Amino acid sequence: MKTDIPSSVTPCFAITSSERAFPRHPYSVRAARDHAAAVASRLAPPPPPLPAGDDRLDDVLVCVSELATNALVHGAPPDCGFLLRIALVRTSATGAATLRVEVHDDGKDLPPQDPDRPLVSAPGREGEPGTGGRGLLLVSALADAWGVSPFRGGAGKAVWAEFRFPREAAGKR
């Protein structure tokens, strides 16, 4: 049975997204962050949800850096890079929006998914703090939600973080 949707009915949400692949190279983390800043500032029709200089944009960029670094260090096989996907879902009824960043890699290992207890590596030598292992802890603190999903294509995974706008809709900070 086919049901026609009347032309007077408008969707209750709009999705705008961008995807870009990055090679396995240390500069790819900065390139991913720069790309995320450019995309986030122009994704939606005015007013953009993330104006330049907004501290919420800084939260997004820190999370992109951490997720991209994790993909390169822990997820991507030696000759593979990662895919950055940024999507904005805007609800037309309320004007609220959710910005989702996903970093896809071909790694088989999935990080823990308990947002209340993200994986943190052990400190360095006795009495010295470690220099790494705090990425998911930062993501957990800055994002409104985060998690890990198997990659739709069957190989690898996507580690994602979501940011709700306006900030009051997020229930954080």
PyRosetta script that sets phi, psi and omega in degrees:
from pyrosetta import init, pose_from_sequence

init()
pose = pose_from_sequence("MKTDIPSSVTPCFAITSSERAFPRHPYSVRAARDHAAAVASRLAPPPPPLPAGDDRLDDVLVCVSELATNALVHGAPPDCGFLLRIALVRTSATGAATLRVEVHDDGKDLPPQDPDRPLVSAPGREGEPGTGGRGLLLVSALADAWGVSPFRGGAGKAVWAEFRFPREAAGKR")
pose.set_psi(1, 126.2)
pose.set_omega(1, -179.2)
pose.set_phi(2, -98.5)
pose.set_psi(2, 132.6)
pose.set_omega(2, 177.2)
pose.set_phi(3, -118.2)
pose.set_psi(3, 124.6)
pose.set_omega(3, 177.5)
pose.set_phi(4, -86.3)
pose.set_psi(4, 139.8)
pose.set_omega(4, 176.9)
pose.set_phi(5, -91.9)
pose.set_psi(5, 126.6)
pose.set_omega(5, 179.9)
pose.set_phi(6, -60.6)
pose.set_psi(6, 145.0)
pose.set_omega(6, -178.7)
pose.set_phi(7, -67.1)
pose.set_psi(7, -17.0)
pose.set_omega(7, 179.5)
pose.set_phi(8, -78.9)
pose.set_psi(8, -12.0)
pose.set_omega(8, 179.8)
pose.set_phi(9, -85.5)
pose.set_psi(9, 127.5)
pose.set_omega(9, 177.9)
pose.set_phi(10, -108.8)
pose.set_psi(10, 150.0)
pose.set_omega(10, 179.1)
pose.set_phi(11, -61.9)
pose.set_psi(11, 150.3)
pose.set_omega(11, 179.9)
pose.set_phi(12, -86.7)
pose.set_psi(12, -6.9)
pose.set_omega(12, 177.4)
pose.set_phi(13, -149.2)
pose.set_psi(13, 159.3)
pose.set_omega(13, 177.3)
pose.set_phi(14, -129.1)
pose.set_psi(14, 139.7)
pose.set_omega(14, 179.4)
pose.set_phi(15, -117.5)
pose.set_psi(15, 127.8)
pose.set_omega(15, 174.6)
pose.set_phi(16, -124.2)
pose.set_psi(16, 134.7)
pose.set_omega(16, -177.7)
pose.set_phi(17, -145.8)
pose.set_psi(17, 165.3)
pose.set_omega(17, 178.1)
pose.set_phi(18, -144.3)
pose.set_psi(18, 141.1)
pose.set_omega(18, 175.3)
pose.set_phi(19, -129.5)
pose.set_psi(19, 143.4)
pose.set_omega(19, 176.1)
pose.set_phi(20, -151.5)
pose.set_psi(20, 136.0)
pose.set_omega(20, 177.7)
pose.set_phi(21, -92.7)
pose.set_psi(21, 144.1)
pose.set_omega(21, 179.5)
pose.set_phi(22, -126.3)
pose.set_psi(22, 141.4)
pose.set_omega(22, -180.0)
pose.set_phi(23, -76.1)
pose.set_psi(23, 167.2)
pose.set_omega(23, 176.6)
pose.set_phi(24, -78.4)
pose.set_psi(24, 93.5)
pose.set_omega(24, -179.1)
pose.set_phi(25, -157.4)
pose.set_psi(25, 141.8)
pose.set_omega(25, -179.2)
pose.set_phi(26, -56.2)
pose.set_psi(26, -31.5)
pose.set_omega(26, -179.8)
pose.set_phi(27, -71.7)
pose.set_psi(27, -13.2)
pose.set_omega(27, -180.0)
pose.set_phi(28, -65.2)
pose.set_psi(28, -28.7)
pose.set_omega(28, 178.8)
pose.set_phi(29, -64.6)
pose.set_psi(29, -47.6)
pose.set_omega(29, 177.9)
pose.set_phi(30, -65.0)
pose.set_psi(30, -40.7)
pose.set_omega(30, 179.2)
pose.set_phi(31, -63.1)
pose.set_psi(31, -38.6)
pose.set_omega(31, 177.7)
pose.set_phi(32, -65.4)
pose.set_psi(32, -42.3)
pose.set_omega(32, 178.4)
pose.set_phi(33, -63.4)
pose.set_psi(33, -44.6)
pose.set_omega(33, 178.5)
pose.set_phi(34, -63.0)
pose.set_psi(34, -41.2)
pose.set_omega(34, 178.5)
pose.set_phi(35, -63.8)
pose.set_psi(35, -43.7)
pose.set_omega(35, 179.1)
pose.set_phi(36, -61.3)
pose.set_psi(36, -40.4)
pose.set_omega(36, 178.9)
pose.set_phi(37, -62.8)
pose.set_psi(37, -43.9)
pose.set_omega(37, -179.6)
pose.set_phi(38, -66.2)
pose.set_psi(38, -43.7)
pose.set_omega(38, -178.1)
pose.set_phi(39, -68.5)
pose.set_psi(39, -46.3)
pose.set_omega(39, -177.0)
pose.set_phi(40, -61.9)
pose.set_psi(40, -32.4)
pose.set_omega(40, -178.0)
pose.set_phi(41, -78.8)
pose.set_psi(41, -11.7)
pose.set_omega(41, -178.7)
pose.set_phi(42, -126.7)
pose.set_psi(42, 4.5)
pose.set_omega(42, -174.5)
pose.set_phi(43, -59.3)
pose.set_psi(43, -49.6)
pose.set_omega(43, -172.5)
pose.set_phi(44, -103.5)
pose.set_psi(44, 160.6)
pose.set_omega(44, 174.5)
pose.set_phi(45, -62.9)
pose.set_psi(45, 159.6)
pose.set_omega(45, -178.6)
pose.set_phi(46, -56.5)
pose.set_psi(46, 147.1)
pose.set_omega(46, -5.0)
pose.set_phi(47, -78.4)
pose.set_psi(47, 140.2)
pose.set_omega(47, 179.2)
pose.set_phi(48, -63.7)
pose.set_psi(48, 144.8)
pose.set_omega(48, -177.9)
pose.set_phi(49, -70.9)
pose.set_psi(49, -19.5)
pose.set_omega(49, -175.9)
pose.set_phi(50, -131.6)
pose.set_psi(50, 80.6)
pose.set_omega(50, 178.4)
pose.set_phi(51, -67.3)
pose.set_psi(51, 149.7)
pose.set_omega(51, 178.2)
pose.set_phi(52, -55.6)
pose.set_psi(52, 138.3)
pose.set_omega(52, 180.0)
pose.set_phi(53, 88.5)
pose.set_psi(53, -5.5)
pose.set_omega(53, 179.1)
pose.set_phi(54, -74.9)
pose.set_psi(54, 135.6)
pose.set_omega(54, -178.3)
pose.set_phi(55, -68.6)
pose.set_psi(55, -21.8)
pose.set_omega(55, 175.7)
pose.set_phi(56, -68.3)
pose.set_psi(56, -36.0)
pose.set_omega(56, 174.5)
pose.set_phi(57, -62.2)
pose.set_psi(57, -39.9)
pose.set_omega(57, 177.0)
pose.set_phi(58, -60.2)
pose.set_psi(58, -40.7)
pose.set_omega(58, 177.2)
pose.set_phi(59, -59.2)
pose.set_psi(59, -45.8)
pose.set_omega(59, 180.0)
pose.set_phi(60, -60.3)
pose.set_psi(60, -45.6)
pose.set_omega(60, -175.8)
pose.set_phi(61, -68.0)
pose.set_psi(61, -36.9)
pose.set_omega(61, 175.6)
pose.set_phi(62, -61.8)
pose.set_psi(62, -43.4)
pose.set_omega(62, -179.3)
pose.set_phi(63, -66.5)
pose.set_psi(63, -40.0)
pose.set_omega(63, 176.1)
pose.set_phi(64, -59.9)
pose.set_psi(64, -44.9)
pose.set_omega(64, 178.8)
pose.set_phi(65, -60.0)
pose.set_psi(65, -45.6)
pose.set_omega(65, -178.1)
pose.set_phi(66, -65.9)
pose.set_psi(66, -44.0)
pose.set_omega(66, -179.2)
pose.set_phi(67, -67.7)
pose.set_psi(67, -39.8)
pose.set_omega(67, 177.8)
pose.set_phi(68, -65.3)
pose.set_psi(68, -42.7)
pose.set_omega(68, 178.0)
pose.set_phi(69, -61.2)
pose.set_psi(69, -45.3)
pose.set_omega(69, 178.6)
pose.set_phi(70, -60.4)
pose.set_psi(70, -39.6)
pose.set_omega(70, 179.5)
pose.set_phi(71, -62.2)
pose.set_psi(71, -42.4)
pose.set_omega(71, -178.8)
pose.set_phi(72, -72.2)
pose.set_psi(72, -40.5)
pose.set_omega(72, -174.9)
pose.set_phi(73, -81.1)
pose.set_psi(73, -39.8)
pose.set_omega(73, -171.9)
pose.set_phi(74, -114.8)
pose.set_psi(74, -22.2)
pose.set_omega(74, -168.9)
pose.set_phi(75, -107.2)
pose.set_psi(75, -45.1)
pose.set_omega(75, -172.7)
pose.set_phi(76, -79.9)
pose.set_psi(76, 133.7)
pose.set_omega(76, 173.2)
pose.set_phi(77, -60.5)
pose.set_psi(77, 164.5)
pose.set_omega(77, -172.2)
pose.set_phi(78, -50.0)
pose.set_psi(78, -36.6)
pose.set_omega(78, -177.0)
pose.set_phi(79, -104.1)
pose.set_psi(79, 14.3)
pose.set_omega(79, -176.7)
pose.set_phi(80, -116.3)
pose.set_psi(80, 150.0)
pose.set_omega(80, 175.0)
pose.set_phi(81, -102.0)
pose.set_psi(81, -140.9)
pose.set_omega(81, -178.7)
pose.set_phi(82, -145.8)
pose.set_psi(82, 163.8)
pose.set_omega(82, 177.7)
pose.set_phi(83, -114.0)
pose.set_psi(83, 129.7)
pose.set_omega(83, 175.5)
pose.set_phi(84, -105.0)
pose.set_psi(84, 125.4)
pose.set_omega(84, 176.2)
pose.set_phi(85, -120.8)
pose.set_psi(85, 131.5)
pose.set_omega(85, 178.5)
pose.set_phi(86, -124.2)
pose.set_psi(86, 126.8)
pose.set_omega(86, -179.3)
pose.set_phi(87, -133.0)
pose.set_psi(87, 140.2)
pose.set_omega(87, 175.6)
pose.set_phi(88, -117.6)
pose.set_psi(88, 124.2)
pose.set_omega(88, 175.3)
pose.set_phi(89, -111.3)
pose.set_psi(89, 118.7)
pose.set_omega(89, -178.3)
pose.set_phi(90, -114.5)
pose.set_psi(90, 128.8)
pose.set_omega(90, 176.7)
pose.set_phi(91, -87.9)
pose.set_psi(91, 121.1)
pose.set_omega(91, -175.6)
pose.set_phi(92, -69.9)
pose.set_psi(92, -30.7)
pose.set_omega(92, -176.9)
pose.set_phi(93, -67.7)
pose.set_psi(93, -38.6)
pose.set_omega(93, -174.9)
pose.set_phi(94, -111.2)
pose.set_psi(94, -18.7)
pose.set_omega(94, -175.8)
pose.set_phi(95, 82.6)
pose.set_psi(95, -3.0)
pose.set_omega(95, 178.4)
pose.set_phi(96, -69.1)
pose.set_psi(96, 152.9)
pose.set_omega(96, -178.7)
pose.set_phi(97, -142.3)
pose.set_psi(97, 153.3)
pose.set_omega(97, 173.2)
pose.set_phi(98, -125.5)
pose.set_psi(98, 124.2)
pose.set_omega(98, 174.8)
pose.set_phi(99, -99.2)
pose.set_psi(99, 125.1)
pose.set_omega(99, -179.4)
pose.set_phi(100, -117.9)
pose.set_psi(100, 127.5)
pose.set_omega(100, 173.4)
pose.set_phi(101, -111.6)
pose.set_psi(101, 135.5)
pose.set_omega(101, 178.9)
pose.set_phi(102, -129.1)
pose.set_psi(102, 137.3)
pose.set_omega(102, 172.7)
pose.set_phi(103, -118.0)
pose.set_psi(103, 117.0)
pose.set_omega(103, -178.4)
pose.set_phi(104, -100.7)
pose.set_psi(104, 136.8)
pose.set_omega(104, 173.0)
pose.set_phi(105, -140.0)
pose.set_psi(105, 170.2)
pose.set_omega(105, -178.0)
pose.set_phi(106, -91.5)
pose.set_psi(106, 7.0)
pose.set_omega(106, -179.7)
pose.set_phi(107, -65.9)
pose.set_psi(107, 149.3)
pose.set_omega(107, -178.4)
pose.set_phi(108, -93.5)
pose.set_psi(108, -24.1)
pose.set_omega(108, -177.4)
pose.set_phi(109, -78.3)
pose.set_psi(109, 132.1)
pose.set_omega(109, 177.7)
pose.set_phi(110, -101.6)
pose.set_psi(110, 130.9)
pose.set_omega(110, 175.0)
pose.set_phi(111, -69.8)
pose.set_psi(111, 164.9)
pose.set_omega(111, 179.7)
pose.set_phi(112, -61.9)
pose.set_psi(112, 150.9)
pose.set_omega(112, -177.0)
pose.set_phi(113, -110.3)
pose.set_psi(113, 15.1)
pose.set_omega(113, 178.9)
pose.set_phi(114, -85.2)
pose.set_psi(114, 103.3)
pose.set_omega(114, -176.5)
pose.set_phi(115, -63.8)
pose.set_psi(115, -19.7)
pose.set_omega(115, 178.7)
pose.set_phi(116, -83.8)
pose.set_psi(116, -14.7)
pose.set_omega(116, -180.0)
pose.set_phi(117, -140.6)
pose.set_psi(117, 67.8)
pose.set_omega(117, 179.0)
pose.set_phi(118, -66.5)
pose.set_psi(118, 154.3)
pose.set_omega(118, -178.7)
pose.set_phi(119, -63.1)
pose.set_psi(119, 128.6)
pose.set_omega(119, 175.2)
pose.set_phi(120, -128.8)
pose.set_psi(120, 128.2)
pose.set_omega(120, -177.6)
pose.set_phi(121, -75.1)
pose.set_psi(121, 162.8)
pose.set_omega(121, 179.7)
pose.set_phi(122, -69.7)
pose.set_psi(122, 152.5)
pose.set_omega(122, 177.8)
pose.set_phi(123, -62.1)
pose.set_psi(123, 166.7)
pose.set_omega(123, 179.0)
pose.set_phi(124, -67.7)
pose.set_psi(124, -138.1)
pose.set_omega(124, 179.6)
pose.set_phi(125, -62.2)
pose.set_psi(125, 160.8)
pose.set_omega(125, -177.4)
pose.set_phi(126, -51.5)
pose.set_psi(126, 127.2)
pose.set_omega(126, 178.5)
pose.set_phi(127, 83.6)
pose.set_psi(127, -7.7)
pose.set_omega(127, 179.5)
pose.set_phi(128, -111.1)
pose.set_psi(128, 135.3)
pose.set_omega(128, 177.4)
pose.set_phi(129, -70.5)
pose.set_psi(129, 147.6)
pose.set_omega(129, 176.4)
pose.set_phi(130, -69.0)
pose.set_psi(130, 156.7)
pose.set_omega(130, -179.8)
pose.set_phi(131, -95.4)
pose.set_psi(131, -2.9)
pose.set_omega(131, -179.0)
pose.set_phi(132, -143.6)
pose.set_psi(132, -176.9)
pose.set_omega(132, 175.3)
pose.set_phi(133, 90.5)
pose.set_psi(133, 10.3)
pose.set_omega(133, -178.7)
pose.set_phi(134, -109.8)
pose.set_psi(134, 4.9)
pose.set_omega(134, -173.9)
pose.set_phi(135, -59.1)
pose.set_psi(135, -50.1)
pose.set_omega(135, -179.2)
pose.set_phi(136, -70.8)
pose.set_psi(136, -25.7)
pose.set_omega(136, 174.0)
pose.set_phi(137, -65.2)
pose.set_psi(137, -42.5)
pose.set_omega(137, 175.9)
pose.set_phi(138, -63.9)
pose.set_psi(138, -44.9)
pose.set_omega(138, 179.1)
pose.set_phi(139, -59.1)
pose.set_psi(139, -44.1)
pose.set_omega(139, 179.6)
pose.set_phi(140, -61.3)
pose.set_psi(140, -37.5)
pose.set_omega(140, -178.8)
pose.set_phi(141, -75.5)
pose.set_psi(141, -33.6)
pose.set_omega(141, -173.3)
pose.set_phi(142, -93.5)
pose.set_psi(142, -33.5)
pose.set_omega(142, -177.1)
pose.set_phi(143, -87.2)
pose.set_psi(143, 156.9)
pose.set_omega(143, 176.2)
pose.set_phi(144, -78.9)
pose.set_psi(144, -25.7)
pose.set_omega(144, 176.3)
pose.set_phi(145, -157.4)
pose.set_psi(145, 153.6)
pose.set_omega(145, 174.9)
pose.set_phi(146, -154.5)
pose.set_psi(146, 162.0)
pose.set_omega(146, 179.1)
pose.set_phi(147, -176.4)
pose.set_psi(147, -172.2)
pose.set_omega(147, -178.7)
pose.set_phi(148, -131.9)
pose.set_psi(148, 135.7)
pose.set_omega(148, 178.1)
pose.set_phi(149, -131.5)
pose.set_psi(149, 144.3)
pose.set_omega(149, 172.0)
pose.set_phi(150, -61.9)
pose.set_psi(150, 144.9)
pose.set_omega(150, -179.8)
pose.set_phi(151, -68.1)
pose.set_psi(151, 137.7)
pose.set_omega(151, -176.5)
pose.set_phi(152, -57.3)
pose.set_psi(152, -30.5)
pose.set_omega(152, -179.2)
pose.set_phi(153, -75.9)
pose.set_psi(153, -5.6)
pose.set_omega(153, 177.0)
pose.set_phi(154, 103.0)
pose.set_psi(154, -28.4)
pose.set_omega(154, -179.5)
pose.set_phi(155, -107.8)
pose.set_psi(155, 134.1)
pose.set_omega(155, 174.7)
pose.set_phi(156, 85.1)
pose.set_psi(156, -160.8)
pose.set_omega(156, -174.4)
pose.set_phi(157, -150.1)
pose.set_psi(157, 167.8)
pose.set_omega(157, 172.1)
pose.set_phi(158, -125.4)
pose.set_psi(158, 125.6)
pose.set_omega(158, 172.2)
pose.set_phi(159, -102.8)
pose.set_psi(159, 128.4)
pose.set_omega(159, -171.2)
pose.set_phi(160, -129.9)
pose.set_psi(160, 158.6)
pose.set_omega(160, 175.0)
pose.set_phi(161, -140.2)
pose.set_psi(161, 142.9)
pose.set_omega(161, 179.9)
pose.set_phi(162, -121.9)
pose.set_psi(162, 144.4)
pose.set_omega(162, -179.5)
pose.set_phi(163, -130.5)
pose.set_psi(163, 124.1)
pose.set_omega(163, -178.1)
pose.set_phi(164, -97.7)
pose.set_psi(164, 143.4)
pose.set_omega(164, 178.9)
pose.set_phi(165, -132.2)
pose.set_psi(165, 145.1)
pose.set_omega(165, -5.0)
pose.set_phi(166, -64.8)
pose.set_psi(166, 166.5)
pose.set_omega(166, -174.0)
pose.set_phi(167, -56.0)
pose.set_psi(167, -33.9)
pose.set_omega(167, -179.2)
pose.set_phi(168, -60.7)
pose.set_psi(168, -29.8)
pose.set_omega(168, -179.6)
pose.set_phi(169, -71.4)
pose.set_psi(169, -18.2)
pose.set_omega(169, -176.2)
pose.set_phi(170, -78.8)
pose.set_psi(170, -30.3)
pose.set_omega(170, -178.6)
pose.set_phi(171, 74.5)
pose.set_psi(171, 12.9)
pose.set_omega(171, 179.1)
pose.set_phi(172, -119.2)
pose.set_psi(172, 154.0)
pose.set_omega(172, 174.6)
pose.set_phi(173, 61.6)
pose.dump_pdb("model.pdb")
